């Protein structure tokens, strides 16, 4: 079985993907994302920088006094957002590298080790780098090892906390995700009325989606439509997932 990414891998990803976002041409900031209505490249960079600053505050705050979201200012307008982003990425990387990964800090799921934020911010920054590139040109896929772990992260963290189960309306239907470019890249999801059960397995399902693991991750996050992958069976289940996955 392939080893999942570790803290060092996540910090490396955060550093690399942050550098790619920081390198965006200022002339591309007004471009609109084709897949998120109303968002521009400027919005993506500002939002990601805001997240970096929010995580930095949480790493340094005590468990008894979690920071207020209002403690992070709104991103600056225009080209200044790029400098703001660079400063944000530099600060949070320094904090995450210096912190004991086992130290328990505040997160939106309750107290977790600092290593939890290393993972979350690597995925956050990778996804938003892809968002920005999608508005500018053909985006580079998310690193395959990171994308494979990103699918696990969605199922472990976001589905239990944020899935709109009344929209998903699961009654035991099954979804098989099959990555064509990595080992251990298969998931079987069982859609229930108030949970999604899942496992790494290869089995027949009501619908199957095959493709690169980055595309499967983007499918689950609603960045790519099911038509961009090879699909078999009841594809309306994938449409229902995207309508319900308001992460």
C-alpha positions in Angstrom: 0.0 0.0 0.0 1.3 3.4 -0.9 2.2 5.6 2.1 0.0 8.7 2.5 1.7 12.1 2.4 3.2 13.2 5.7 3.8 16.6 7.4 6.9 17.3 5.3 5.1 16.5 2.1 2.2 18.8 3.0 4.6 21.7 3.9 6.5 21.2 0.6 3.2 21.3 -1.3 2.1 24.4 0.6 5.4 26.1 -0.3 5.3 25.1 -4.0 1.7 25.9 -4.6 2.0 29.2 -2.8 4.9 30.2 -5.0 2.8 29.4 -8.1 -0.1 31.6 -6.9 2.3 34.4 -5.9 3.7 34.3 -9.5 0.4 35.2 -11.1 0.6 38.1 -13.5 -1.0 41.2 -12.2 -2.9 41.6 -15.5 -4.7 38.3 -14.8 -6.2 39.3 -11.5 -9.5 40.6 -13.1 -10.1 37.3 -15.0 -13.2 35.4 -14.0 -13.2 31.8 -13.0 -15.1 29.6 -15.5 -16.4 27.3 -12.7 -17.2 29.6 -9.8 -19.7 32.3 -10.6 -18.7 35.8 -9.6 -15.1 34.9 -8.6 -12.0 36.4 -10.1 -8.4 35.4 -9.9 -8.0 38.3 -7.5 -10.7 36.8 -5.3 -9.0 33.4 -5.3 -5.6 34.9 -4.2 -7.2 37.1 -1.6 -9.3 34.3 -0.2 -6.3 31.9 0.0 -4.2 34.6 1.7 -7.0 35.2 4.2 -7.0 31.5 4.9 -3.2 31.5 5.5 -3.6 34.4 8.0 -6.5 32.7 9.7 -4.5 29.5 10.2 -1.5 31.4 11.4 -3.7 33.0 14.1 -5.1 29.6 15.2 -1.6 28.1 15.4 -0.5 30.8 17.9 -3.8 31.2 19.8 -4.6 29.3 23.0 -7.4 26.7 23.0 -9.2 28.8 25.6 -9.1 32.0 23.4 -9.7 31.0 19.7 -9.3 34.0 17.4 -12.3 35.8 15.9 -12.6 35.6 12.1 -12.9 39.4 12.1 -9.3 39.5 13.4 -8.1 38.8 9.8 -8.7 41.9 7.6 -10.3 41.7 4.1 -7.8 41.4 1.3 -6.5 44.6 -0.4 -7.8 45.7 -3.8 -5.8 45.6 -7.0 -2.2 44.4 -7.3 -1.5 44.8 -3.6 -3.2 41.5 -3.1 -0.1 39.7 -4.5 2.2 41.2 -1.8 -0.4 40.5 0.8 -0.5 36.9 -0.3 3.3 36.5 -0.3 3.4 37.9 3.2 0.6 35.6 4.4 2.2 32.4 2.9 5.6 33.2 4.3 4.2 33.8 7.8 2.1 30.6 8.0 4.9 28.5 6.6 7.2 29.7 9.2 4.7 29.1 11.9 3.8 25.6 10.7 7.5 24.6 10.3 8.4 25.9 13.8 5.4 24.4 15.6 5.5 20.9 17.2 3.2 19.0 14.9 1.6 17.3 18.0 0.7 20.6 19.7 -3.1 20.8 19.8 -4.7 24.0 18.4 -8.0 25.3 17.3 -9.6 24.2 14.0 -13.1 24.4 12.5 -13.6 20.8 13.6 -12.5 21.4 17.2 -9.0 21.0 18.8 -6.6 19.1 16.5 -2.8 18.7 16.3 -0.9 21.3 14.3 -0.3 18.6 11.6 -4.0 18.8 10.9 -3.5 22.3 9.6 -0.5 21.4 7.5 -2.7 18.9 5.6 -5.7 21.2 5.3 -3.7 24.2 4.1 -1.8 22.1 1.5 -5.1 21.0 0.0 -6.6 24.5 0.3 -3.7 26.1 -1.6 -3.4 23.4 -4.2 -7.1 23.7 -5.1 -7.1 27.4 -5.3 -3.9 27.4 -7.4 -5.8 25.2 -9.8 -8.8 27.6 -9.7 -6.6 30.6 -10.6 -4.9 28.7 -13.5 -8.2 27.6 -14.8 -9.1 31.2 -15.4 -5.8 32.0 -17.1 -5.0 28.9 -19.2 -5.1 25.1 -19.0 -4.5 24.3 -15.3 -1.8 21.9 -14.2 -3.3 18.9 -12.3 -2.9 18.7 -8.6 -0.1 16.4 -7.5 -1.3 12.9 -7.6 -0.3 11.9 -4.1 -1.8 15.1 -2.7 -5.0 14.6 -4.7 -5.4 11.0 -3.5 -5.1 12.2 0.1 -7.5 15.1 -0.8 -10.2 12.6 -1.6 -9.7 10.9 1.8 -9.8 14.4 3.4 -13.2 15.2 1.8 -14.7 12.0 3.0 -13.2 12.2 6.5 -13.8 15.9 7.2 -16.1 17.7 4.9 -18.8 15.2 4.2 -19.7 14.6 7.8 -19.6 18.3 8.6 -21.0 20.0 5.5 -22.7 17.6 3.1 -26.4 18.7 2.5 -27.8 15.2 3.0 -31.4 16.3 2.3 -30.2 17.3 -1.2 -28.1 14.2 -1.7 -31.1 12.1 -0.6 -29.1 8.9 -0.5 -30.9 5.6 -0.1 -27.9 3.2 -0.3 -26.8 4.0 -3.8 -23.1 3.3 -4.5 -20.4 5.3 -6.3 -17.1 3.9 -7.4 -14.2 6.3 -8.0 -11.3 4.7 -9.9 -8.0 6.7 -10.4 -6.1 5.6 -13.5 -2.7 7.1 -12.5 -2.0 6.0 -8.9 -1.8 2.9 -6.9 -4.5 2.5 -4.1 -6.6 4.9 -6.0 -10.1 3.4 -5.6 -13.0 4.4 -3.4 -16.5 3.0 -3.0 -19.0 5.4 -1.4 -22.4 4.3 -0.1 -24.8 7.3 0.0 -27.2 7.2 3.0 -29.8 9.6 4.2 -27.5 11.1 6.9 -24.0 9.7 6.1 -21.7 8.6 3.4 -19.9 5.3 4.2 -16.8 4.7 2.2 -13.8 2.4 1.8 -10.9 1.8 -0.4 -12.1 -1.0 -2.6 -12.8 -2.3 -6.1 -16.4 -3.4 -6.6 -19.3 -2.9 -8.9 -21.4 0.2 -8.1 -24.5 2.1 -9.3 -22.1 4.6 -11.0 -18.4 4.6 -11.7 -16.1 7.4 -12.6 -12.6 6.7 -14.0 -9.8 9.2 -14.6 -6.7 10.8 -13.2 -6.9 11.2 -9.5 -6.7 15.0 -9.7 -9.8 15.0 -11.9 -11.6 12.8 -9.4 -10.8 15.2 -6.6 -11.9 18.1 -8.7 -15.2 16.2 -9.5 -15.9 15.8 -5.7 -15.2 19.5 -5.1 -17.5 20.5 -8.0 -14.7 21.9 -10.1 -15.2 19.5 -13.0 -18.5 18.1 -14.4 -18.9 14.3 -14.5 -18.7 14.6 -18.3 -15.0 15.3 -18.0 -14.4 11.8 -16.7 -15.1 8.3 -18.1 -18.4 7.3 -16.4 -20.6 4.2 -16.3 -24.0 3.7 -14.9 -26.3 6.2 -13.2 -24.5 9.5 -13.6 -27.3 11.4 -12.0 -25.8 10.3 -8.7 -22.7 12.3 -9.5 -24.9 15.3 -10.3 -26.7 14.9 -7.0 -23.3 14.8 -5.2 -22.2 18.1 -6.7 -25.5 19.8 -5.8 -25.2 18.5 -2.2 -21.5 19.0 -1.6 -21.6 22.7 -0.7 -18.2 22.6 0.9 
